[in-house]
Each structure stands twice: as structure tokens, then as C-alpha cells.
Amino acid sequence: MTKDILVLGAGMVGVCTALALRQRGHAVVLVDRQAPGKETSYGNAGIIQREAVQPYAFPREWMAVLRVITRQGNDVHYHPGALASLLPTLARYWRESAPTRYAGTVTAYSALIRHCLTEHDRLITLAGAQDLVSKSGWLQAYRRNLPFEQAARAATTVAQEHGLDCRILDRAGLAATEPALHDALAGAIHWRDPWTIADPGELVNRYVTLFESEGGIIRRGDATTLKQASTGWTVTTDDGPLTAAHAVIALGPWAPALTKPLGYRFPLFVKRGYHRHYAVEPMPKLPLLDVENGLMLAPMKRGLRLTTGAEFAHHDAAPTPVQLVRAERYASELVQLGEPVEPTPWLGARPCVADMKPIVGRAPHHRDLWFNFGHAHQGFTLGPATARLVAELIDGETPYIDPLPYDPIRFEG
Ligand SMILES: Cc1cc2nc3c(=O)[nH]c(=O)nc-3n(C[C@H](O)[C@H](O)[C@H](O)COP(=O)(O)OP(=O)(O)OC[C@H]3O[C@@H](n4cnc5c(N)ncnc54)[C@H](O)[C@@H]3O)c2cc1C
């Protein structure tokens, strides 16, 4: 039966949700306060991370925690003033990262991430977006021998357990694979399954064009005006109020602006991240994570995109790009880093949940309201996969993966 559905938020997650529902024959309006794909889904490292079977856990070793607290590394930064309000959620994140709980999370997460390439592939083909895609994987690189050897052993085990393709590259192997790099690295793990996108925001836009060509509608509007009506849900748009039987909240890091007033107390927080593009000659072929220095080098259409690790801060706090300043220095040890392309760095926020799984499914206390947010480090990867899940749930079908680990009900009681 055809339903009227509002999808709120036009990042990768909302666009894929709107598209999945439209392709099932529903009348879908996608609402965003700005043009689609301008926020987190624009600014990421552009990797469809098939290898990411283990979501980012809170470090459990005291030395690692101490390193974060004393701000010794560049992978994590925090605003001391934000810690008091973040502490309860971070404490839960720490508890959820305990080995036995975490093992269960990995089982659930790997069952979802397994579908990321096939679900993107279908959309990439329909959207004619193959020109944006490279299928050569990415490099998880190390400066020092010992951490490299430890990580190589761990990666080999994970690859065997999950059927992933990874090659261990020593110094010479890395130089042969990526001749643009300076000789500063001990080696790298080459994850060969993932795909990389030369312009993440543009991929979102290609999916939007597909959505519109299949009869989907886009409107500008403020999602926080969402109200329950006698016939479903109403939101105010630039073209006046819109009402539909169902609404899906896909607002990424802004989801709490709507879920909190509705009475939901999810353990959500953000890990902020920065990027900036640079002219680089010669340009590396593959994205590279400099693990010990917490930065990613991602070759993109606009230049080499340098992205940073996690910054624990209030979502709307002023930018403090100290990690990017250090990352520039580390990156120039690896490549011939030229001038920045933009005058100021981009700042975005990974929408995180304390149990490391996105929140996907029916709103426990509101009829015909659905959630699809909290994709943390892998929302660009998982957009089409959780879109399919929520669409199957809305249609009352047996979903293609077990929905329980993602069900919002897990935070009730
Ligand atoms: C530095 C960095 C690197 C990353 N690298 C990767 C990567 O390589 N691979 C990967 O898979 N993931 C990566 N991520 C994570 C990924 O980018 C996010 O998980 C993903 O983009 C979240 O998508 P989303 O659609 O949920 O949110 P968003 O893309 O943020 O979309 C939310 C939308 O909601 C809209 N909105 C907000 N408030 C309102 C309102 N009141 N009314 C109407 N509309 C509103 C916004 O305008 C926006 O369009 C990275 C993130 C960062 C920060």
C-alpha cells in the first residue's frame, strides 16, 4: 500500500532513506533546511568502509586513556569545559566497550556493514555515478615497526574471520604501491575491499537526482517544526505546511534537536572532525590513515583532503582546529603538501551513540514515527544499508538483517 512519508534530513542517510522508500512506490518528500549533502556527508573521508566490521570503541587500556586525558596524541582532542555534560554518555561508551559487550556489538555491526558495497553499488549504477568511485581500497599506515607488526597481525585475524581482503605492505611494498609518499612509514595494511569516492557530497547529489527522477520531492524546511497531527505528521516548509502519514528522522548529529523535545533520552554525542584540501604534487592514489598521528589523507577532486580524528566538544562550540594544524605538519612529512585550497577548515560532527550502533527503527512512543541516525564514523558507508532496513520495517516486511541491535527500544527502561 502506498504511504505518504516525510524524510527529515538530506545527508547520505536521509537521501538513501527517501530513495529506498520512493523505490518501493511511496509518496516521499525529503525535507532539509539547506541543499542536500552539505554537512557531514559532504566533509568525510569518502571511504565506503567494507572493512569496518569493528566500530570505534572507547580505549580500555589505562595507558591509552591517560594519553587522551593528557592530550598527548593527535587522534583525540577535547574541550575541558564540555566534559562535565559529556561524562555520563562517555562513561556508558566506556562500559559498552568492555570486551564481552563489544564482541556482541561487532557481531551485529559486521552483519550490517557486510552489505555496504552491494547496497551502494545498486545506487551508484542507477545514478550513473561510477566516475566518482575507485575500487582500490585504502592504507592503514604506521610510522614505527612495533605498532605496525602488532596491527598487521590483528588485521590478518580480522580479515580471516570476516572474509576481508587485506595485504600487509612493508616499507618497500608501500613505496611500490604508493610512489608519491616520502619514505617516513614502516609499513601499511592495505584494505582492498573498500571503495573510495572522489567527492562525497557529489555522490549524495547524484542519489538526489535519482530520487527526483523517480518522482521523489525535495522541500526546504525546518525539521524542528515537526508536529503530530490527527492524520500523521506535519512539518513547515518554505512552500507551506506538509502533512504525511509517516515521518522518518534522519538528521545525523542534529537528531537530538527533535528527539529530545519528543521525550527520548538517547545516549548521543558527537565526535567533531575537521578537513581542508591542499594542492599536492604528485597526488597519492589511495587514502592513507597515519594511525599514530590521527590523520587521514584522502585524494579528492578538490585536492588532497586532510581529515582529523575525534574532537569531544559541544556540537555547536566554536571551531578549535588544533588537530588540523598538527596534521598539516605530519602530512608534510608524507607528501609534498602545497597551499590550502580553502581559506578556513571545514568542521563537522560524527553522530555517535554510546553503544556504537545507529538507531534505526520505529519510535517507541509515537505512532508512525521512525528513526535512522547515529551512524558515527560510518554513515557515508551505511546510508543505503540502514535505509533498506528502515524501509523494510516501514513496509512491515521481514528485514534483510536482524533489526533488534538497532531498535530504538533498546534504550527504553
Ligand atoms: C572528518 C570525518 C571523516 C569521516 N569519514 C568517513 C568515511 O570515510 N566513511 C564513512 O562512512 N563515514 C565517514 N564519516 C562519518 C560520516 O560522514 C557520517 O556518519 C555521515 O555523513 C552522517 O550522515 P547523516 O546523513 O546521518 O548526517 P548529515 O550528513 O550531517 O546530514 C544531516 C542533514 O540534516 C539537516 N538538518 C539538520 N538540522 C535540520 C533542521 N532543523 N531542519 C532540516 N534539516 C536539518 C542538515 O542540513 C543535513 O543535511 C566521517 C565524518 C567526519 C566528520
The ligand as a Gaussian input file, in Angstrom:
#p B3LYP/6-31G(d) Opt

LIG

0 1
 C       36.218000      14.052000       9.328000
 C       35.205000      12.956000       9.071000
 C       35.549000      11.870000       8.272000
 C       34.629000      10.853000       8.027000
 N       34.950000       9.837000       7.162000
 C       34.021000       8.876000       6.862000
 C       34.304000       7.874000       5.900000
 O       35.366000       7.843000       5.272000
 N       33.376000       6.912000       5.670000
 C       32.163000       6.906000       6.324000
 O       31.358000       6.013000       6.108000
 N       31.846000       7.908000       7.198000
 C       32.745000       8.873000       7.482000
 N       32.441000       9.855000       8.373000
 C       31.136000       9.820000       9.046000
 C       30.009000      10.243000       8.100000
 O       30.374000      11.414000       7.416000
 C       28.697000      10.466000       8.869000
 O       28.406000       9.338000       9.664000
 C       27.537000      10.679000       7.907000
 O       27.834000      11.690000       6.977000
 C       26.262000      11.026000       8.644000
 O       25.276000      11.216000       7.657000
 P       23.858000      11.759000       8.045000
 O       23.032000      11.776000       6.802000
 O       23.326000      10.996000       9.212000
 O       24.125000      13.245000       8.583000
 P       24.438000      14.600000       7.744000
 O       25.179000      14.318000       6.523000
 O       25.011000      15.572000       8.721000
 O       23.001000      15.093000       7.333000
 C       22.084000      15.667000       8.255000
 C       21.203000      16.625000       7.476000
 O       20.216000      17.158000       8.384000
 C       19.999000      18.517000       8.012000
 N       19.405000      19.249000       9.143000
 C       19.943000      19.468000      10.358000
 N       19.079000      20.163000      11.127000
 C       17.960000      20.382000      10.378000
 C       16.732000      21.030000      10.619000
 N       16.427000      21.602000      11.806000
 N       15.819000      21.058000       9.632000
 C       16.080000      20.491000       8.422000
 N       17.231000      19.858000       8.140000
 C       18.175000      19.799000       9.115000
 C       21.376000      19.032000       7.636000
 O       21.292000      20.202000       6.830000
 C       21.950000      17.829000       6.891000
 O       21.715000      17.900000       5.506000
 C       33.339000      10.902000       8.628000
 C       32.977000      12.002000       9.414000
 C       33.894000      13.030000       9.627000
 C       33.482000      14.216000      10.449000

